[in-house]
């Protein structure tokens, strides 16, 4: 039989402890094990969260861009030609209102035609015929003068109209939004309308002068016919 020696037992225990670590050391080694599957899952979740954040940031940027565009579209045009255009129209109306002798009034025209351009009686005196002819002549001359004054006023306003058109075109080209572009277009249409007003007034003045001259010639023929009938001794029927 082999006897158990204390020294040998101590040596054997030392070897066993060196080969097999204690329980606390074994637990520490288990915590240090790398979990690859869990790491991949964490990375995927982080990537998805980052993608959602990027989408939210892009959405906010799009909304900010829309708000900026809406603000531009709602911005009012910093220029208005309304006062200038109204001044031009008022000036043209003033020239029309200054019509001499026979104004643009239906009742006044009817009264004038009854007394100066209407039928004449054979018994009308020569003096009355002369006065009637002189009144018609003065009216015709005044009509042509009014037309020429209105023409001069329109021509003098062409420079201001051209300058206003240039300013409106420049403003429309620099428009930053839909509202500014629409307002610039409306003002250009208003400028065109004012030009049409001036053209209409000019045509009215020219037509008035031409009509007065034609009426004067017709009345002169009626006066000549009355003189001839009186010379021939005709009497009123």
Rosetta constraint file for C-alpha pairs under 8 A:
AtomPair CA 4 CA 8 HARMONIC 7.65 0.50
AtomPair CA 4 CA 9 HARMONIC 7.56 0.50
AtomPair CA 5 CA 9 HARMONIC 6.36 0.50
AtomPair CA 6 CA 10 HARMONIC 6.29 0.50
AtomPair CA 7 CA 11 HARMONIC 6.36 0.50
AtomPair CA 8 CA 12 HARMONIC 6.26 0.50
AtomPair CA 9 CA 13 HARMONIC 6.24 0.50
AtomPair CA 10 CA 14 HARMONIC 6.27 0.50
AtomPair CA 11 CA 15 HARMONIC 6.43 0.50
AtomPair CA 12 CA 16 HARMONIC 6.33 0.50
AtomPair CA 13 CA 17 HARMONIC 6.20 0.50
AtomPair CA 14 CA 18 HARMONIC 6.23 0.50
AtomPair CA 15 CA 19 HARMONIC 6.23 0.50
AtomPair CA 16 CA 20 HARMONIC 5.98 0.50
AtomPair CA 17 CA 21 HARMONIC 6.16 0.50
AtomPair CA 17 CA 22 HARMONIC 7.56 0.50
AtomPair CA 21 CA 25 HARMONIC 6.19 0.50
AtomPair CA 21 CA 26 HARMONIC 6.63 0.50
AtomPair CA 22 CA 26 HARMONIC 6.49 0.50
AtomPair CA 23 CA 27 HARMONIC 6.34 0.50
AtomPair CA 24 CA 28 HARMONIC 6.48 0.50
AtomPair CA 25 CA 29 HARMONIC 6.42 0.50
AtomPair CA 26 CA 30 HARMONIC 6.53 0.50
AtomPair CA 27 CA 31 HARMONIC 6.71 0.50
AtomPair CA 28 CA 32 HARMONIC 6.68 0.50
AtomPair CA 29 CA 33 HARMONIC 6.93 0.50
AtomPair CA 35 CA 39 HARMONIC 6.42 0.50
AtomPair CA 36 CA 40 HARMONIC 6.33 0.50
AtomPair CA 37 CA 41 HARMONIC 6.34 0.50
AtomPair CA 38 CA 42 HARMONIC 6.24 0.50
AtomPair CA 39 CA 43 HARMONIC 6.24 0.50
AtomPair CA 40 CA 44 HARMONIC 6.23 0.50
AtomPair CA 41 CA 45 HARMONIC 6.26 0.50
AtomPair CA 42 CA 46 HARMONIC 6.15 0.50
AtomPair CA 43 CA 47 HARMONIC 6.15 0.50
AtomPair CA 44 CA 48 HARMONIC 6.24 0.50
AtomPair CA 45 CA 49 HARMONIC 6.19 0.50
AtomPair CA 46 CA 50 HARMONIC 6.13 0.50
AtomPair CA 47 CA 51 HARMONIC 6.17 0.50
AtomPair CA 48 CA 52 HARMONIC 6.28 0.50
AtomPair CA 49 CA 53 HARMONIC 6.27 0.50
AtomPair CA 50 CA 54 HARMONIC 6.21 0.50
AtomPair CA 51 CA 55 HARMONIC 6.19 0.50
AtomPair CA 52 CA 56 HARMONIC 6.19 0.50
AtomPair CA 53 CA 57 HARMONIC 6.18 0.50
AtomPair CA 54 CA 58 HARMONIC 6.15 0.50
AtomPair CA 55 CA 59 HARMONIC 6.09 0.50
AtomPair CA 56 CA 60 HARMONIC 6.18 0.50
AtomPair CA 57 CA 61 HARMONIC 6.20 0.50
AtomPair CA 58 CA 62 HARMONIC 6.17 0.50
AtomPair CA 59 CA 63 HARMONIC 6.21 0.50
AtomPair CA 60 CA 64 HARMONIC 6.11 0.50
AtomPair CA 61 CA 65 HARMONIC 6.17 0.50
AtomPair CA 62 CA 66 HARMONIC 6.21 0.50
AtomPair CA 63 CA 67 HARMONIC 6.21 0.50
AtomPair CA 64 CA 68 HARMONIC 6.22 0.50
AtomPair CA 65 CA 69 HARMONIC 6.18 0.50
AtomPair CA 66 CA 70 HARMONIC 6.02 0.50
AtomPair CA 67 CA 71 HARMONIC 6.10 0.50
AtomPair CA 68 CA 72 HARMONIC 6.28 0.50
AtomPair CA 69 CA 73 HARMONIC 6.08 0.50
AtomPair CA 69 CA 177 HARMONIC 7.52 0.50
AtomPair CA 70 CA 74 HARMONIC 6.09 0.50
AtomPair CA 71 CA 75 HARMONIC 6.08 0.50
AtomPair CA 72 CA 176 HARMONIC 6.00 0.50
AtomPair CA 72 CA 177 HARMONIC 4.72 0.50
AtomPair CA 72 CA 178 HARMONIC 7.55 0.50
AtomPair CA 73 CA 176 HARMONIC 7.25 0.50
AtomPair CA 73 CA 177 HARMONIC 3.94 0.50
AtomPair CA 73 CA 178 HARMONIC 4.65 0.50
AtomPair CA 73 CA 179 HARMONIC 5.22 0.50
AtomPair CA 73 CA 180 HARMONIC 7.17 0.50
AtomPair CA 74 CA 177 HARMONIC 6.95 0.50
AtomPair CA 74 CA 178 HARMONIC 7.33 0.50
AtomPair CA 74 CA 179 HARMONIC 5.65 0.50
AtomPair CA 74 CA 180 HARMONIC 7.80 0.50
AtomPair CA 75 CA 177 HARMONIC 6.73 0.50
AtomPair CA 75 CA 179 HARMONIC 6.41 0.50
AtomPair CA 75 CA 180 HARMONIC 6.50 0.50
AtomPair CA 76 CA 179 HARMONIC 6.32 0.50
AtomPair CA 76 CA 180 HARMONIC 5.52 0.50
AtomPair CA 76 CA 183 HARMONIC 7.78 0.50
AtomPair CA 77 CA 175 HARMONIC 7.53 0.50
AtomPair CA 77 CA 179 HARMONIC 7.42 0.50
AtomPair CA 77 CA 180 HARMONIC 4.65 0.50
AtomPair CA 77 CA 181 HARMONIC 7.89 0.50
AtomPair CA 77 CA 183 HARMONIC 6.45 0.50
AtomPair CA 77 CA 184 HARMONIC 7.16 0.50
AtomPair CA 79 CA 171 HARMONIC 7.54 0.50
AtomPair CA 80 CA 187 HARMONIC 7.51 0.50
AtomPair CA 81 CA 85 HARMONIC 6.18 0.50
AtomPair CA 81 CA 164 HARMONIC 7.31 0.50
AtomPair CA 81 CA 168 HARMONIC 7.88 0.50
AtomPair CA 81 CA 187 HARMONIC 6.71 0.50
AtomPair CA 82 CA 86 HARMONIC 6.02 0.50
AtomPair CA 82 CA 187 HARMONIC 7.46 0.50
AtomPair CA 82 CA 190 HARMONIC 7.99 0.50
AtomPair CA 83 CA 87 HARMONIC 6.14 0.50
AtomPair CA 84 CA 88 HARMONIC 6.39 0.50
AtomPair CA 85 CA 89 HARMONIC 6.33 0.50
AtomPair CA 85 CA 190 HARMONIC 7.52 0.50
AtomPair CA 85 CA 191 HARMONIC 6.50 0.50
AtomPair CA 85 CA 194 HARMONIC 6.47 0.50
AtomPair CA 86 CA 90 HARMONIC 6.06 0.50
AtomPair CA 87 CA 91 HARMONIC 6.09 0.50
AtomPair CA 88 CA 92 HARMONIC 6.37 0.50
AtomPair CA 88 CA 157 HARMONIC 7.55 0.50
AtomPair CA 88 CA 194 HARMONIC 7.33 0.50
AtomPair CA 89 CA 93 HARMONIC 6.21 0.50
AtomPair CA 89 CA 194 HARMONIC 6.29 0.50
AtomPair CA 89 CA 197 HARMONIC 7.07 0.50
AtomPair CA 89 CA 198 HARMONIC 7.27 0.50
AtomPair CA 90 CA 94 HARMONIC 6.02 0.50
AtomPair CA 91 CA 95 HARMONIC 6.37 0.50
AtomPair CA 92 CA 96 HARMONIC 6.38 0.50
AtomPair CA 92 CA 150 HARMONIC 7.35 0.50
AtomPair CA 92 CA 153 HARMONIC 7.50 0.50
AtomPair CA 92 CA 154 HARMONIC 7.62 0.50
AtomPair CA 92 CA 198 HARMONIC 6.46 0.50
AtomPair CA 92 CA 201 HARMONIC 7.28 0.50
AtomPair CA 93 CA 97 HARMONIC 6.12 0.50
AtomPair CA 94 CA 98 HARMONIC 6.36 0.50
AtomPair CA 95 CA 99 HARMONIC 7.14 0.50
AtomPair CA 95 CA 146 HARMONIC 7.94 0.50
AtomPair CA 95 CA 149 HARMONIC 7.59 0.50
AtomPair CA 95 CA 150 HARMONIC 6.11 0.50
AtomPair CA 95 CA 153 HARMONIC 7.96 0.50
AtomPair CA 96 CA 104 HARMONIC 7.99 0.50
AtomPair CA 96 CA 146 HARMONIC 7.87 0.50
AtomPair CA 96 CA 150 HARMONIC 7.42 0.50
AtomPair CA 96 CA 201 HARMONIC 7.37 0.50
AtomPair CA 96 CA 205 HARMONIC 7.76 0.50
AtomPair CA 97 CA 103 HARMONIC 7.51 0.50
AtomPair CA 97 CA 104 HARMONIC 7.89 0.50
AtomPair CA 98 CA 103 HARMONIC 7.99 0.50
AtomPair CA 98 CA 146 HARMONIC 7.82 0.50
AtomPair CA 99 CA 103 HARMONIC 5.25 0.50
AtomPair CA 99 CA 104 HARMONIC 7.46 0.50
AtomPair CA 99 CA 142 HARMONIC 7.77 0.50
AtomPair CA 99 CA 143 HARMONIC 7.40 0.50
AtomPair CA 99 CA 146 HARMONIC 5.92 0.50
AtomPair CA 100 CA 139 HARMONIC 7.58 0.50
AtomPair CA 100 CA 142 HARMONIC 5.75 0.50
AtomPair CA 100 CA 143 HARMONIC 7.05 0.50
AtomPair CA 100 CA 146 HARMONIC 7.12 0.50
AtomPair CA 101 CA 138 HARMONIC 7.87 0.50
AtomPair CA 101 CA 139 HARMONIC 5.80 0.50
AtomPair CA 101 CA 142 HARMONIC 6.87 0.50
AtomPair CA 102 CA 108 HARMONIC 6.93 0.50
AtomPair CA 102 CA 109 HARMONIC 6.66 0.50
AtomPair CA 102 CA 112 HARMONIC 7.59 0.50
AtomPair CA 102 CA 139 HARMONIC 6.50 0.50
AtomPair CA 102 CA 143 HARMONIC 7.87 0.50
AtomPair CA 103 CA 108 HARMONIC 7.13 0.50
AtomPair CA 103 CA 109 HARMONIC 7.55 0.50
AtomPair CA 104 CA 108 HARMONIC 7.87 0.50
AtomPair CA 104 CA 109 HARMONIC 7.62 0.50
AtomPair CA 105 CA 109 HARMONIC 6.14 0.50
AtomPair CA 106 CA 110 HARMONIC 6.24 0.50
AtomPair CA 107 CA 111 HARMONIC 6.20 0.50
AtomPair CA 108 CA 112 HARMONIC 6.10 0.50
AtomPair CA 109 CA 113 HARMONIC 6.13 0.50
AtomPair CA 110 CA 114 HARMONIC 6.26 0.50
AtomPair CA 111 CA 115 HARMONIC 6.46 0.50
AtomPair CA 112 CA 116 HARMONIC 5.67 0.50
AtomPair CA 112 CA 117 HARMONIC 7.05 0.50
AtomPair CA 113 CA 117 HARMONIC 4.45 0.50
AtomPair CA 113 CA 118 HARMONIC 5.38 0.50
AtomPair CA 114 CA 118 HARMONIC 4.82 0.50
AtomPair CA 114 CA 119 HARMONIC 7.76 0.50
AtomPair CA 115 CA 132 HARMONIC 7.82 0.50
AtomPair CA 116 CA 132 HARMONIC 5.53 0.50
AtomPair CA 116 CA 133 HARMONIC 7.50 0.50
AtomPair CA 116 CA 135 HARMONIC 7.15 0.50
AtomPair CA 116 CA 136 HARMONIC 6.39 0.50
AtomPair CA 116 CA 219 HARMONIC 7.54 0.50
AtomPair CA 117 CA 136 HARMONIC 7.65 0.50
AtomPair CA 117 CA 215 HARMONIC 6.64 0.50
AtomPair CA 117 CA 216 HARMONIC 6.89 0.50
AtomPair CA 117 CA 218 HARMONIC 7.69 0.50
AtomPair CA 117 CA 219 HARMONIC 5.03 0.50
AtomPair CA 118 CA 219 HARMONIC 6.92 0.50
AtomPair CA 119 CA 219 HARMONIC 7.85 0.50
AtomPair CA 119 CA 222 HARMONIC 6.85 0.50
AtomPair CA 120 CA 124 HARMONIC 7.07 0.50
AtomPair CA 120 CA 222 HARMONIC 6.79 0.50
AtomPair CA 120 CA 223 HARMONIC 6.57 0.50
AtomPair CA 120 CA 226 HARMONIC 6.66 0.50
AtomPair CA 121 CA 226 HARMONIC 6.66 0.50
AtomPair CA 121 CA 236 HARMONIC 7.31 0.50
AtomPair CA 122 CA 226 HARMONIC 5.02 0.50
AtomPair CA 122 CA 227 HARMONIC 6.96 0.50
AtomPair CA 122 CA 229 HARMONIC 6.61 0.50
AtomPair CA 122 CA 230 HARMONIC 5.68 0.50
AtomPair CA 122 CA 234 HARMONIC 7.62 0.50
AtomPair CA 122 CA 235 HARMONIC 6.77 0.50
AtomPair CA 122 CA 236 HARMONIC 6.36 0.50
AtomPair CA 123 CA 230 HARMONIC 7.24 0.50
AtomPair CA 123 CA 235 HARMONIC 7.50 0.50
AtomPair CA 123 CA 236 HARMONIC 7.22 0.50
AtomPair CA 124 CA 128 HARMONIC 6.46 0.50
AtomPair CA 124 CA 129 HARMONIC 6.93 0.50
AtomPair CA 125 CA 129 HARMONIC 6.39 0.50
AtomPair CA 126 CA 130 HARMONIC 6.22 0.50
AtomPair CA 127 CA 131 HARMONIC 6.22 0.50
AtomPair CA 128 CA 132 HARMONIC 5.97 0.50
AtomPair CA 129 CA 133 HARMONIC 6.14 0.50
AtomPair CA 129 CA 223 HARMONIC 6.80 0.50
AtomPair CA 130 CA 134 HARMONIC 6.10 0.50
AtomPair CA 131 CA 135 HARMONIC 6.16 0.50
AtomPair CA 132 CA 136 HARMONIC 6.36 0.50
AtomPair CA 133 CA 137 HARMONIC 6.16 0.50
AtomPair CA 133 CA 216 HARMONIC 7.89 0.50
AtomPair CA 133 CA 220 HARMONIC 7.01 0.50
AtomPair CA 134 CA 138 HARMONIC 6.17 0.50
AtomPair CA 135 CA 139 HARMONIC 6.20 0.50
AtomPair CA 136 CA 140 HARMONIC 6.19 0.50
AtomPair CA 136 CA 216 HARMONIC 5.89 0.50
AtomPair CA 137 CA 141 HARMONIC 6.18 0.50
AtomPair CA 137 CA 216 HARMONIC 7.05 0.50
AtomPair CA 138 CA 142 HARMONIC 6.04 0.50
AtomPair CA 139 CA 143 HARMONIC 6.10 0.50
AtomPair CA 139 CA 212 HARMONIC 7.23 0.50
AtomPair CA 140 CA 144 HARMONIC 6.39 0.50
AtomPair CA 140 CA 209 HARMONIC 6.34 0.50
AtomPair CA 140 CA 212 HARMONIC 5.38 0.50
AtomPair CA 140 CA 213 HARMONIC 5.45 0.50
AtomPair CA 140 CA 216 HARMONIC 7.34 0.50
AtomPair CA 141 CA 145 HARMONIC 6.17 0.50
AtomPair CA 142 CA 146 HARMONIC 6.02 0.50
AtomPair CA 143 CA 147 HARMONIC 6.28 0.50
AtomPair CA 143 CA 205 HARMONIC 7.43 0.50
AtomPair CA 143 CA 208 HARMONIC 6.57 0.50
AtomPair CA 143 CA 209 HARMONIC 4.51 0.50
AtomPair CA 143 CA 212 HARMONIC 7.12 0.50
AtomPair CA 144 CA 148 HARMONIC 6.22 0.50
AtomPair CA 144 CA 206 HARMONIC 7.33 0.50
AtomPair CA 144 CA 209 HARMONIC 5.05 0.50
AtomPair CA 144 CA 210 HARMONIC 7.88 0.50
AtomPair CA 145 CA 149 HARMONIC 6.14 0.50
AtomPair CA 146 CA 150 HARMONIC 6.17 0.50
AtomPair CA 146 CA 205 HARMONIC 6.89 0.50
AtomPair CA 147 CA 151 HARMONIC 6.16 0.50
AtomPair CA 147 CA 202 HARMONIC 6.95 0.50
AtomPair CA 147 CA 205 HARMONIC 4.81 0.50
AtomPair CA 147 CA 206 HARMONIC 5.43 0.50
AtomPair CA 147 CA 209 HARMONIC 6.86 0.50
AtomPair CA 148 CA 152 HARMONIC 6.18 0.50
AtomPair CA 149 CA 153 HARMONIC 6.24 0.50
AtomPair CA 150 CA 154 HARMONIC 6.24 0.50
AtomPair CA 150 CA 201 HARMONIC 7.99 0.50
AtomPair CA 150 CA 202 HARMONIC 6.46 0.50
AtomPair CA 150 CA 205 HARMONIC 7.46 0.50
AtomPair CA 151 CA 155 HARMONIC 6.17 0.50
AtomPair CA 151 CA 202 HARMONIC 6.46 0.50
AtomPair CA 152 CA 156 HARMONIC 6.08 0.50
AtomPair CA 153 CA 157 HARMONIC 6.30 0.50
AtomPair CA 154 CA 158 HARMONIC 6.51 0.50
AtomPair CA 154 CA 198 HARMONIC 6.71 0.50
AtomPair CA 155 CA 159 HARMONIC 7.99 0.50
AtomPair CA 157 CA 161 HARMONIC 6.16 0.50
AtomPair CA 158 CA 162 HARMONIC 6.06 0.50
AtomPair CA 159 CA 163 HARMONIC 6.26 0.50
AtomPair CA 160 CA 164 HARMONIC 6.12 0.50
AtomPair CA 161 CA 165 HARMONIC 6.15 0.50
AtomPair CA 161 CA 191 HARMONIC 7.80 0.50
AtomPair CA 162 CA 166 HARMONIC 6.27 0.50
AtomPair CA 163 CA 167 HARMONIC 6.34 0.50
AtomPair CA 164 CA 168 HARMONIC 6.21 0.50
AtomPair CA 165 CA 169 HARMONIC 6.11 0.50
AtomPair CA 165 CA 188 HARMONIC 7.11 0.50
AtomPair CA 165 CA 191 HARMONIC 7.38 0.50
AtomPair CA 166 CA 170 HARMONIC 6.18 0.50
AtomPair CA 167 CA 171 HARMONIC 6.18 0.50
AtomPair CA 168 CA 172 HARMONIC 6.07 0.50
AtomPair CA 168 CA 184 HARMONIC 6.41 0.50
AtomPair CA 168 CA 187 HARMONIC 7.28 0.50
AtomPair CA 168 CA 188 HARMONIC 6.61 0.50
AtomPair CA 169 CA 173 HARMONIC 6.22 0.50
AtomPair CA 169 CA 184 HARMONIC 7.71 0.50
AtomPair CA 169 CA 188 HARMONIC 7.82 0.50
AtomPair CA 170 CA 174 HARMONIC 6.40 0.50
AtomPair CA 171 CA 175 HARMONIC 6.19 0.50
AtomPair CA 171 CA 184 HARMONIC 6.85 0.50
AtomPair CA 172 CA 180 HARMONIC 7.29 0.50
AtomPair CA 172 CA 181 HARMONIC 5.65 0.50
AtomPair CA 172 CA 184 HARMONIC 5.14 0.50
AtomPair CA 172 CA 185 HARMONIC 7.15 0.50
AtomPair CA 173 CA 181 HARMONIC 8.00 0.50
AtomPair CA 175 CA 180 HARMONIC 5.37 0.50
AtomPair CA 175 CA 181 HARMONIC 5.42 0.50
AtomPair CA 176 CA 180 HARMONIC 6.65 0.50
AtomPair CA 176 CA 181 HARMONIC 7.53 0.50
AtomPair CA 177 CA 181 HARMONIC 6.30 0.50
AtomPair CA 178 CA 182 HARMONIC 6.09 0.50
AtomPair CA 179 CA 183 HARMONIC 6.07 0.50
AtomPair CA 180 CA 184 HARMONIC 6.07 0.50
AtomPair CA 181 CA 185 HARMONIC 6.17 0.50
AtomPair CA 182 CA 186 HARMONIC 6.15 0.50
AtomPair CA 183 CA 187 HARMONIC 6.21 0.50
AtomPair CA 184 CA 188 HARMONIC 6.26 0.50
AtomPair CA 185 CA 189 HARMONIC 6.26 0.50
AtomPair CA 186 CA 190 HARMONIC 6.15 0.50
AtomPair CA 187 CA 191 HARMONIC 6.15 0.50
AtomPair CA 188 CA 192 HARMONIC 6.28 0.50
AtomPair CA 189 CA 193 HARMONIC 6.11 0.50
AtomPair CA 190 CA 194 HARMONIC 6.22 0.50
AtomPair CA 191 CA 195 HARMONIC 6.38 0.50
AtomPair CA 192 CA 196 HARMONIC 6.30 0.50
AtomPair CA 193 CA 197 HARMONIC 6.21 0.50
AtomPair CA 194 CA 198 HARMONIC 6.33 0.50
AtomPair CA 195 CA 199 HARMONIC 6.16 0.50
AtomPair CA 196 CA 200 HARMONIC 5.98 0.50
AtomPair CA 197 CA 201 HARMONIC 6.15 0.50
AtomPair CA 198 CA 202 HARMONIC 6.08 0.50
AtomPair CA 199 CA 203 HARMONIC 6.14 0.50
AtomPair CA 200 CA 204 HARMONIC 6.09 0.50
AtomPair CA 201 CA 205 HARMONIC 6.18 0.50
AtomPair CA 202 CA 206 HARMONIC 6.19 0.50
AtomPair CA 203 CA 207 HARMONIC 5.88 0.50
AtomPair CA 204 CA 208 HARMONIC 5.97 0.50
AtomPair CA 205 CA 209 HARMONIC 6.27 0.50
AtomPair CA 206 CA 210 HARMONIC 6.20 0.50
AtomPair CA 207 CA 211 HARMONIC 5.97 0.50
AtomPair CA 208 CA 212 HARMONIC 6.10 0.50
AtomPair CA 209 CA 213 HARMONIC 6.24 0.50
AtomPair CA 210 CA 214 HARMONIC 6.20 0.50
AtomPair CA 211 CA 215 HARMONIC 6.01 0.50
AtomPair CA 212 CA 216 HARMONIC 6.03 0.50
AtomPair CA 213 CA 217 HARMONIC 6.39 0.50
AtomPair CA 214 CA 218 HARMONIC 6.29 0.50
AtomPair CA 215 CA 219 HARMONIC 6.06 0.50
AtomPair CA 216 CA 220 HARMONIC 6.02 0.50
AtomPair CA 217 CA 221 HARMONIC 6.34 0.50
AtomPair CA 218 CA 222 HARMONIC 6.44 0.50
AtomPair CA 219 CA 223 HARMONIC 6.18 0.50
AtomPair CA 220 CA 224 HARMONIC 6.15 0.50
AtomPair CA 221 CA 225 HARMONIC 6.13 0.50
AtomPair CA 222 CA 226 HARMONIC 6.25 0.50
AtomPair CA 223 CA 227 HARMONIC 6.26 0.50
AtomPair CA 224 CA 228 HARMONIC 6.18 0.50
AtomPair CA 225 CA 229 HARMONIC 6.16 0.50
AtomPair CA 226 CA 230 HARMONIC 6.14 0.50
AtomPair CA 227 CA 231 HARMONIC 6.05 0.50
AtomPair CA 228 CA 232 HARMONIC 6.16 0.50
AtomPair CA 229 CA 233 HARMONIC 6.38 0.50
AtomPair CA 229 CA 234 HARMONIC 5.45 0.50
AtomPair CA 230 CA 234 HARMONIC 5.50 0.50
AtomPair CA 230 CA 235 HARMONIC 7.23 0.50
